[in-house]
Amino acid sequence: MKKLLMLIPILFAFACQTKSGDETKDSVKGVKDPHSFAEPMKAVVKHLDLNIKVDFDTKIISGKASWTIENPAQGNEIVFDARNLKISKVTLGDDEKVTTFNLGDDTKFMGQALKVKIDEATTLVNIHYTTSVDAAAVQWLNPQQTAGKKYPFMFTQSQAILARTWIPCQDSPGIRFTYNATVAVPKDLLALMSAENPQQKSSEGIYTFKQPNAIPSYLMALAVGDIEFKAVDERTGVYAEPVTLKKAAYELADMGKMTTAAEKIYGPYKWGRYDVLVLPPSFPFGGMENPMLTFATPTIIAGDRSLVSLIAHELAHSWSGNLVTNANWNDFWLNEGFTTYFERRIVEDVYGKDEAKMQELLGYQGLQNLITEMGATNADTKLKANFEGRDPDEGVSDIAYEKGYALLRTIEEAVGREKFDIFLRGYFDSYAFKSVTTEVFLAYLEANLIKGDKALQSVINVDSWVYQPGLPTNSPPVSSAKFTSLDSLISQWQKTGDILVFDTKLSTNEALYLISHLPANITLKQMADLDRIFNFTASGNSEIQAAWYTLAVRMKYTPAYSNTETFLTEVGRRKFLMPLYKEMVKTSEGKEWAKKIYTRARPNYHSVAYNSIDEVLK
């Protein structure tokens, strides 16, 4: 993790730990977000009318962000976040009366405070601006970097604090607003946002959008490209480049089933449509849960629907994350731990318990390995994080996902699934379209589930999960019958050397388990035998490729090197790139090889990915 300049001291006030669920609903109002300059207690945004033009020639977005605001303190200033934005003017009201503004000192990764002079009666602030050509949230792709190779493409990635690089905003997950937008793009291209979307191109290249539900800024999203739509059912569908659309629609055919399964567990889907946009390969994440339109990596297209649990995860965010949101990035586990739990419940309903159990065990073992790597006393292994003074995106790890999941499983084990489901559904209903802190959730947990039961408090031991590093000893047992059978086969193979003990029809999770449980002293001949049986090197499954290529680099299995190079230049997903580059730099020749590949590959990566890899290779 890179060493970052410390911010000027910011007082971080925790929300009150009240006992009543009703009393905690507005406790987030007193919380200062250490990653935003905004001062919402003084003046806060409520609605955005965005009018912008997307210019592929200059790689600039320009236009006007008109913010409807509330000024409860009746002060003379409202503060926005901006990073590398050029502000041409700021006006007030529908008649656009010019006002004064000031951009503060530039702070690393935070950007600048945009302070605008207002008066007590101000309800509308209009900010005229342009982005920089290297806006961190925006990736501009030339035709050769797309799947279709004919038209350019652009997309945004606002999480965690990058929305401020393409829209002047109060860039905190604790501040929510509705929005309308008008977006002008080249006539041959389709524009999509995290809102109600068109399904066909406009001949004029002008698109209008509406998001009627209040969302935080990190869920603002825009994509523009040669994109077409295919319905899955009456409320779900897939967007993709034309050459990708058919494969993507086949892969994601269970989206409707997943949505129905989710609703059975935690109540109605409250966002209208649920669609997925499959982006070009440079997208740095597996998926991004932009409301109504998940952005997804094409690496989920394996041809056999074996990687679509990622969609279950992003869909689950429609409840945990989008509906009920972490108030700031120190509470990130509230988004991701809950979503990982919900994802596996959806997978269990749609694909069966065996599949969910395999995912659970892989996740748990990954968590154990991560804590060992980080150190069991490392403060970053706490669920309640402290990212003050650091870019929150650089602090993200599986702690929020898998340790958060393990805590929720611990609670489920302690009270029973039926009771826990009732509790979580009440939580989502109580805080729908609100942002909450860890302390708010814990108060709700105490008031609505634990209810002063000392024995239950002791069994769950929530303080050790949330505020202590490492992995508590009361984590529930994790097992998989499928993996137990595979353990037996691995043992037989090690004893006999007979590669034919393996069933050649391994599922994705079984293949990942096998690769991660091979003996440390595996020989090159044994790797070649496995490769011959399972065809790992030439696999079309990105999860298997990433795991196998990382092992190949470690063991110097050269038959996989050519495919490894191709993978690193064609895939932009940070989850896959980082382990490979980290493994390569462990030797001097590997580091030289990595730098050679990176020189070619870096232009195809999003800033979220290359900023991380730059640190590995420096």
C-alpha positions in Angstrom: 0.0 0.0 0.0 1.4 3.4 -1.0 2.4 5.9 1.6 0.2 8.9 1.3 0.3 12.4 2.6 -1.7 12.8 5.8 -4.7 15.1 5.5 -5.0 18.1 7.7 -6.5 16.9 10.9 -10.1 16.1 10.6 -12.3 15.5 13.6 -14.2 12.3 13.0 -17.4 12.1 15.2 -19.0 8.8 15.6 -22.8 8.4 15.5 -24.6 8.1 18.8 -25.0 4.5 20.0 -28.6 4.7 20.9 -30.7 1.7 21.8 -33.8 2.4 19.8 -33.9 1.6 16.1 -36.1 4.7 15.5 -33.8 6.9 17.4 -30.8 5.9 15.3 -32.3 6.7 11.9 -30.9 10.2 11.7 -27.7 9.7 13.7 -25.6 9.8 10.6 -26.2 13.6 10.4 -23.5 14.2 13.0 -20.8 12.2 11.2 -18.0 13.9 9.4 -16.7 12.0 6.3 -12.9 12.2 6.4 -12.8 11.7 2.6 -15.0 14.7 1.7 -14.6 18.4 2.0 -18.4 18.9 2.1 -20.1 20.3 5.2 -23.6 18.9 4.9 -24.7 20.1 8.4 -24.3 23.6 7.0 -25.6 23.2 3.4 -26.4 20.0 1.6 -27.4 18.9 -1.9 -30.7 17.2 -2.6 -31.1 17.0 -6.4 -28.9 17.2 -9.4 -29.9 18.4 -12.9 -26.9 17.5 -15.1 -26.4 18.8 -18.6 -23.2 17.6 -20.3 -21.5 16.9 -23.6 -19.2 13.9 -24.1 -16.4 14.8 -26.5 -14.3 11.9 -27.7 -12.0 14.1 -29.8 -10.8 16.1 -26.7 -11.6 13.4 -24.2 -13.4 15.9 -22.1 -16.8 16.1 -20.5 -18.2 19.6 -20.2 -21.4 21.2 -19.1 -23.4 22.3 -16.1 -24.2 20.7 -12.8 -27.3 22.4 -11.3 -27.7 21.4 -7.6 -30.9 22.0 -5.7 -29.7 22.5 -2.1 -30.9 22.9 1.5 -29.2 25.5 3.7 -30.3 24.6 7.2 -27.7 26.7 8.9 -28.8 29.7 6.8 -25.1 30.3 6.1 -23.4 32.0 3.2 -21.4 29.1 1.8 -21.8 25.6 0.4 -18.8 23.3 -0.1 -18.4 20.7 -2.9 -15.7 18.3 -3.8 -13.7 18.7 -7.0 -10.6 17.1 -8.4 -8.9 18.3 -11.6 -12.0 20.1 -12.7 -11.9 23.4 -14.5 -14.7 25.6 -13.1 -15.6 28.4 -15.5 -18.3 30.0 -13.5 -20.8 29.4 -10.7 -24.3 31.0 -10.7 -27.3 30.9 -8.4 -31.0 30.4 -9.2 -32.9 29.9 -12.4 -31.8 33.3 -13.6 -28.1 32.3 -13.2 -26.9 35.2 -11.1 -23.1 35.0 -11.0 -21.6 34.3 -7.6 -18.0 34.0 -6.3 -16.3 30.7 -5.6 -12.9 29.5 -4.4 -11.0 26.3 -5.0 -8.9 25.3 -2.0 -5.5 23.7 -1.9 -5.1 20.5 -3.9 -4.8 17.5 -1.6 -3.4 14.2 -2.8 -6.3 11.9 -3.9 -8.9 14.2 -2.3 -8.7 17.0 -4.7 -10.0 20.4 -3.7 -12.7 22.0 -1.7 -15.0 24.1 -4.0 -16.5 26.8 -1.8 -19.4 28.7 -3.3 -20.9 31.9 -1.9 -24.6 31.6 -1.3 -27.2 33.5 0.7 -30.0 32.4 3.1 -32.5 32.1 0.3 -30.4 30.1 -2.2 -31.9 26.9 -3.4 -30.1 26.3 -6.7 -26.4 26.4 -7.4 -25.2 26.0 -11.1 -21.6 24.9 -11.6 -20.3 25.3 -15.2 -17.2 23.1 -15.6 -15.1 20.8 -17.8 -13.2 17.7 -16.8 -9.5 17.1 -17.4 -8.3 14.7 -20.0 -7.0 12.4 -17.3 -10.0 12.5 -15.0 -9.4 9.4 -12.8 -13.0 8.2 -13.0 -13.2 8.2 -16.8 -11.7 5.8 -19.2 -11.6 6.7 -22.9 -11.1 3.8 -25.2 -10.2 4.0 -28.9 -11.8 1.5 -31.3 -9.0 -1.0 -31.0 -9.5 -1.2 -27.3 -13.1 -2.3 -27.6 -14.6 -5.7 -28.5 -16.1 -4.4 -31.8 -13.0 -2.4 -33.0 -15.2 0.1 -34.8 -16.2 2.8 -32.4 -14.7 4.5 -29.3 -16.1 3.9 -25.9 -16.0 5.6 -22.5 -17.2 4.7 -19.1 -16.9 6.1 -15.6 -16.0 4.4 -12.3 -17.0 6.7 -9.4 -16.4 4.5 -6.4 -14.9 5.3 -4.0 -14.1 9.0 -4.3 -13.8 9.5 -8.0 -17.2 11.0 -8.8 -15.6 14.4 -8.0 -13.3 14.0 -11.0 -16.2 14.2 -13.5 -18.9 16.0 -11.6 -18.5 18.7 -8.9 -20.4 17.2 -6.1 -20.6 16.5 -2.3 -18.7 13.3 -2.8 -19.6 11.3 0.3 -21.7 8.1 0.6 -23.5 9.7 3.5 -25.0 12.4 1.2 -27.9 11.2 -1.1 -29.6 13.0 -3.9 -31.9 12.3 -6.9 -30.9 13.3 -10.4 -32.0 14.1 -13.9 -29.5 14.3 -16.7 -29.2 15.3 -20.4 -26.2 13.9 -22.2 -25.0 14.7 -25.7 -22.9 12.1 -27.4 -21.8 11.3 -31.0 -24.8 10.2 -33.0 -23.6 6.6 -33.7 -23.3 5.9 -29.9 -25.7 5.0 -27.1 -25.4 6.7 -23.7 -26.4 4.9 -20.4 -26.5 6.0 -16.8 -27.3 4.6 -13.3 -30.9 5.6 -14.0 -33.9 4.9 -16.2 -32.3 4.0 -19.5 -33.1 4.0 -23.2 -32.9 0.6 -25.1 -32.2 2.1 -28.5 -29.9 4.7 -30.0 -31.2 8.3 -30.5 -30.7 9.7 -34.0 -29.8 13.1 -32.5 -27.3 11.7 -30.0 -29.2 13.4 -27.1 -30.3 11.2 -24.1 -32.3 12.1 -21.0 -32.2 10.2 -17.8 -34.0 10.1 -14.5 -33.0 8.6 -11.1 -36.0 9.1 -8.8 -34.4 7.5 -5.8 -31.9 9.3 -3.7 -28.4 7.8 -4.2 -24.8 8.8 -3.1 -22.3 10.3 -5.6 -20.3 7.1 -5.9 -23.2 5.5 -7.7 -23.2 8.1 -10.4 -22.3 6.3 -13.6 -22.1 7.0 -17.4 -21.1 4.8 -20.3 -21.1 5.7 -24.0 -20.4 3.4 -26.9 -21.7 1.2 -29.7 -24.1 -0.6 -27.4 -27.2 -2.7 -28.0 -29.8 -4.2 -25.7 -31.3 -7.6 -25.3 -34.1 -8.4 -22.8 -33.8 -11.4 -20.4 -37.4 -11.0 -19.1 -39.8 -8.2 -18.4 -37.6 -6.3 -16.0 -34.1 -7.5 -16.6 -31.8 -7.3 -19.6 -28.3 -7.0 -21.0 -26.4 -4.2 -22.7 -23.2 -4.9 -24.6 -21.3 -4.2 -27.7 -23.0 -5.9 -30.7 -20.2 -8.5 -31.0 -20.5 -9.4 -27.3 -24.3 -9.2 -26.9 -25.4 -12.7 -27.8 -22.7 -14.3 -25.6 -23.5 -12.0 -22.7 -27.2 -12.6 -22.9 -26.7 -16.3 -22.9 -24.3 -16.1 -19.9 -26.7 -13.9 -17.9 -29.9 -15.7 -18.7 -30.6 -16.4 -15.0 -30.8 -12.7 -14.0 -34.6 -12.9 -13.6 -34.3 -16.0 -11.4 -31.8 -14.2 -9.2 -34.0 -11.2 -8.8 -37.0 -13.4 -7.8 -34.8 -15.3 -5.4 -33.5 -12.1 -3.8 -37.0 -10.7 -3.3 -38.2 -13.9 -1.6 -35.5 -13.4 1.0 -35.4 -9.6 1.7 -38.4 -8.1 0.1 -39.3 -6.2 -3.1 -36.7 -4.9 -5.5 -37.3 -1.1 -5.3 -35.4 0.2 -8.3 -37.7 -0.7 -11.2 -35.5 -2.4 -13.8 -32.3 -4.4 -13.2 -30.1 -4.4 -16.2 -26.4 -5.2 -16.8 -23.9 -3.5 -19.1 -21.0 -5.7 -20.1 -18.1 -3.4 -20.6 -14.9 -3.7 -22.6 -12.1 -5.6 -21.0 -10.3 -2.7 -19.3 -13.0 -2.3 -16.6 -11.0 -2.6 -13.4 -13.6 -4.5 -11.3 -15.7 -7.6 -11.6 -18.8 -5.5 -11.3 -20.0 -2.1 -10.1 -23.5 -2.0 -8.6 -24.6 1.3 -10.2 -28.4 1.5 -9.5 -30.6 -0.1 -12.2 -27.5 -0.7 -14.4 -24.7 -2.9 -13.1 -21.4 -2.4 -14.9 -19.8 -5.8 -15.4 -16.5 -7.1 -16.7 -16.5 -9.4 -19.8 -14.3 -11.8 -17.8 -17.6 -13.3 -16.4 -18.3 -14.6 -19.9 -17.0 -18.2 -19.6 -19.5 -19.8 -22.0 -21.0 -22.1 -19.3 -22.6 -19.6 -16.8 -20.1 -20.7 -14.2 -19.0 -17.2 -13.1 -22.4 -15.5 -12.8 -22.4 -15.4 -9.0 -20.8 -12.0 -9.6 -24.1 -10.8 -10.9 -25.8 -12.2 -7.8 -23.4 -10.1 -5.8 -24.1 -6.9 -7.7 -27.8 -7.6 -7.6 -27.6 -8.0 -3.8 -26.1 -4.5 -3.6 -29.6 -3.3 -4.7 -30.4 -3.9 -1.0 -27.1 -3.8 0.8 -25.2 -0.8 -0.5 -27.6 1.0 -2.8 -30.7 0.9 -0.6 -28.9 1.0 2.8 -25.4 2.5 2.3 -22.3 2.8 4.4 -22.2 6.4 5.7 -18.5 6.7 4.9 -15.7 4.4 3.7 -14.6 3.4 7.2 -17.9 1.5 7.3 -17.3 -0.2 4.0 -18.1 -3.7 5.5 -21.7 -2.6 5.8 -21.9 -2.6 2.0 -19.7 -5.6 1.2 -20.1 -8.0 4.1 -23.9 -7.9 3.9 -23.7 -8.2 0.1 -21.4 -11.2 0.2 -23.9 -12.9 2.6 -26.9 -12.0 0.4 -25.0 -13.1 -2.7 -24.5 -16.6 -1.3 -28.1 -16.8 -0.2 -29.1 -16.1 -3.8 -26.7 -18.6 -5.2 -28.0 -21.2 -2.8 -31.6 -20.6 -3.9 -30.8 -20.6 -7.7 -27.9 -23.1 -7.9 -28.0 -25.2 -4.8 -26.3 -25.6 -1.4 -23.2 -27.3 -2.8 -22.4 -24.3 -4.9 -22.9 -21.8 -2.0 -20.8 -24.0 0.3 -17.9 -24.1 -2.1 -18.0 -20.4 -2.5 -18.1 -20.0 1.3 -15.1 -22.2 1.9 -13.0 -20.6 -0.8 -13.9 -17.2 0.7 -13.0 -18.3 4.2 -9.7 -19.8 3.2 -8.9 -16.7 1.2 -9.7 -14.6 4.3 -7.4 -16.8 6.5 -4.6 -16.4 4.0 -5.1 -12.6 3.8 -5.0 -12.2 7.6 -1.8 -14.3 7.7 -0.3 -12.1 5.0 -1.4 -8.8 6.6 -0.7 -9.9 10.2 -3.3 -10.9 12.8 -2.7 -7.7 14.7 -2.9 -5.4 11.7 -5.5 -2.6 12.3 -6.6 -3.0 8.7 -8.1 -6.4 9.6 -10.7 -4.8 11.7 -14.2 -4.5 10.2 -14.5 -0.9 11.4 -11.8 0.6 9.3 -9.8 3.8 9.6 -8.8 5.0 6.1 -8.4 8.6 7.2 -5.4 10.1 5.4 -5.4 7.3 2.8 -7.3 6.8 -0.4 -10.1 4.4 0.6 -9.8 2.5 -2.6 -6.3 1.5 -1.7 -7.5 0.2 1.6 -10.1 -2.2 0.2 -9.5 -5.9 0.8 -11.4 -9.0 1.4 -11.7 -8.1 5.1 -14.8 -6.1 4.4 -16.3 -8.9 2.2 -15.3 -12.1 3.9 -14.8 -11.1 7.6 -18.1 -9.2 7.2 -19.8 -12.2 5.8 -18.4 -14.4 8.6 -19.8 -12.1 11.2 -23.3 -12.3 9.7 -23.0 -16.1 9.5 -22.0 -16.1 13.1 -25.2 -14.2 14.0 -27.3 -16.5 11.7 -25.9 -19.5 13.5 -26.6 -18.0 16.9 -30.3 -17.1 16.3 -31.3 -19.3 13.4 -31.8 -18.4 9.7 -35.5 -17.7 10.0 -35.1 -15.2 12.8 -32.1 -13.6 11.1 -33.9 -13.1 7.9 -36.8 -11.3 9.6 -34.2 -9.1 11.3 -32.3 -8.2 8.1 -35.5 -7.5 6.2 -36.5 -5.1 9.0 -33.1 -3.5 8.8 -33.4 -2.9 5.0 -36.9 -1.6 5.4 -36.0 0.7 8.3 -33.1 2.3 6.6 -34.2 2.2 3.0 -32.6 5.0 1.0 -30.5 6.1 4.0 -26.8 5.9 4.9 -25.8 4.4 8.2 -22.6 3.9 10.3 -21.4 0.8 11.9 -22.6 2.2 15.2 -26.1 2.7 13.8 -26.2 -1.0 12.7 -24.9 -2.2 16.0 -27.5 -0.2 17.9 -30.2 -1.7 15.6 -28.8 -5.2 16.2 -29.0 -4.7 20.0 -32.5 -3.2 19.9 -34.1 -5.6 17.5 -32.3 -9.0 17.8 -30.0 -9.2 20.9 -32.4 -7.3 23.2 -30.1 -7.4 26.2 -29.6 -11.2 26.1 -26.2 -11.5 27.7 -25.8 -15.1 26.6 -26.5 -14.2 23.0 -24.1 -11.2 23.3 -21.4 -13.6 24.5 -22.0 -16.1 21.7 -21.9 -13.5 18.9 -19.1 -11.4 20.5 -19.7 -8.6 18.1 -17.1 -6.3 19.5 -14.2 -8.6 18.7 -15.5 -8.9 15.1 -16.0 -5.2 14.5 -13.3 -3.4 16.6 -10.6 -6.0 17.0 -8.0 -7.2 14.4 -7.7 -10.8 13.2 -10.3 -13.5 13.0 -12.3 -14.2 16.2 -12.4 -17.8 17.4 -16.2 -18.1 17.3 -16.3 -18.0 13.5 -18.8 -20.8 12.4 -17.4 -24.0 10.9 -17.1 -24.0 7.2 -17.1 -27.1 5.1 -17.9 -28.4 1.6 -18.7 -32.1 0.7 -17.5 -31.4 -2.8 -14.1 -30.2 -1.6 -13.8 -33.1 0.9 -14.1 -35.5 -2.0 -11.6 -33.5 -3.9 -9.2 -33.6 -1.0 -9.3 -37.4 -1.2 -8.5 -37.3 -4.9 -5.5 -35.0 -4.3 -4.3 -37.3 -1.5 -4.6 -40.4 -3.8 -2.7 -38.6 -6.6 0.1 -37.6 -4.3 0.5 -41.2 -3.1 0.2 -43.0 -6.4 1.2 -40.4 -9.0 -1.8 -41.5 -11.1 -3.3 -38.3 -12.7 -6.3 -40.3 -13.8 -7.7 -40.4 -10.3 -9.2 -37.0 -11.1 -12.5 -36.5 -12.8 -11.9 -34.3 -15.8 -15.2 -32.5 -15.3 -14.4 -30.2 -12.5 -16.6 -27.2 -11.8 -15.0 -23.8 -11.6 -14.9 -23.8 -7.9 -13.5 -27.3 -7.8 -10.8 -26.2 -10.2 -9.9 -23.2 -8.1 -9.8 -25.3 -5.0 -7.5 -27.9 -6.7 -5.1 -25.2 -7.9 -5.0 -23.5 -4.5 -4.4 -26.9 -2.6 -1.6 -28.3 -4.8 1.5 -29.2 -2.8 4.1 -26.5 -2.5 6.7 -28.8 -3.9 4.7 -29.7 -7.0 7.0 -30.6 -9.9 6.9 -29.3 -13.4 5.9 -32.7 -14.7 3.0 -32.8 -12.3 1.9 -29.4 -13.5 2.1 -30.6 -17.1 0.1 -33.7 -16.2 -2.6 -31.5 -14.6 -2.5 -29.2 -17.6 -3.0 -32.0 -20.0 -6.0 -33.4 -18.1 -7.7 -30.1 -17.3 -6.4 -27.7 -20.0 -5.8 -25.0 -17.4 -3.4 -23.0 -19.6 -5.8 -22.7 -22.5 -8.9 -22.3 -20.2 -11.5 -19.7 -21.3 -12.5 -19.2 -17.6 -10.8 -16.0 -16.3 -10.9 -17.2 -12.6 -9.1 -20.4 -13.5 -6.7 -18.6 -15.8 -5.7 -16.1 -13.1 -5.1 -18.8 -10.4 -3.2 -21.1 -12.8 -1.0 -18.4 -14.3 -0.1 -17.1 -10.8 1.0 -20.7 -9.9 2.8 -21.0 -13.2 4.8 -17.9 -12.5 5.7 -19.1 -9.0 6.8 -22.5 -10.2 8.4 -21.3 -13.5 6.0 -23.4 -15.6 7.0 -21.9 -18.9 4.3 -23.5 -21.1 1.9 -21.1 -19.6 4.0 -18.0 -20.1 2.7 -17.0 -23.5 -0.9 -17.2 -22.3 0.0 -15.3 -19.2 1.3 -12.4 -21.3 -1.9 -12.4 -23.4 -4.0 -12.5 -20.3 -2.2 -9.5 -18.8 -2.6 -7.4 -21.9 -6.2 -8.3 -22.6 -7.7 -8.2 -19.1 -8.1 -5.1 -17.0 -9.7 -6.5 -13.8 -7.5 -5.5 -10.9 -8.4 -8.7 -8.9 -6.6 -10.8 -11.5 -3.8 -8.4 -12.4 -2.5 -7.7 -8.9 -1.7 -11.3 -7.8 0.1 -12.0 -11.1 2.2 -8.9 -11.0 3.0 -9.4 -7.3 4.2 -12.9 -8.0 6.3 -11.8 -11.0 8.2 -9.2 -9.1 9.4 -11.7 -6.5 12.4 -12.5 -8.8 14.6 -10.1 -10.7 13.9 -11.8 -14.0 10.2 -11.9 -13.2 10.2 -8.2 -12.5 11.9 -7.5 -15.8 9.3 -9.6 -17.6 6.5 -7.9 -15.7 7.7 -4.4 -16.7 8.1 -5.4 -20.3 4.5 -6.7 -20.4 3.2 -3.6 -18.4 4.7 -1.2 -20.9 2.3 -2.7 -23.5 -0.6 -3.3 -21.2 -0.8 -0.1 -19.1 -2.6 2.0 -21.8 -5.4 -0.6 -21.7 -5.9 -0.4 -17.9 -8.2 1.9 -16.0 -6.5 4.3 -13.5 -7.9 2.3 -10.6 -5.8 -0.7 -11.8 -2.7 1.0 -13.0 -2.3 3.2 -9.9 -2.2 0.0 -7.9 0.2 -1.8 -10.3 2.5 1.2 -10.5 3.2 0.8 -6.8 4.0 -2.9 -7.3 6.5 -2.3 -10.1 8.2 0.8 -8.9 
